């Protein structure tokens, strides 16, 4: 009999990588094109030691990678990895939730090509259903697909 560990909740595991506001805001800024330490610090108003920790964690967890942009003096920038780019829909959904449930005047995401406001929604790629419209449960095992027998 195999000794398989119990699968971890995906939300809990995801929060281990990006579970604090500073990390999420660094990723937001990286998606807007910021790459350099001083750019992040100025945008966020974050103390350098805190930013250093967040950039290190995001790099170790594979959401950002360091690239040398100057050899003399040596300077590095932080660019999104594939995993970091995959976080954009999460950022958009957090924003969509805030539009619906938080007070205050909020900035809006706009499509650069069309100029239209972006209204993100989450869709299940398998069923095509909008998330939140059907009951769901967390399963510790991969569900069989129709026809798998």
Secondary structure, 3 states (H helix, E strand, C coil): CCCCCCCCCHHHHHHHHHCCHHHHHHHHHHHCCCCCHHHHHHHHCCCHHHHHHHHHHHHHCCCEEEEEEEECCEEEEEEECHHHHCCHHHHHHHHHHHHHHCCCCCCCCECCCCCCECCCCCECCCCCCECCCCCCCCCCCCCCCCCCC
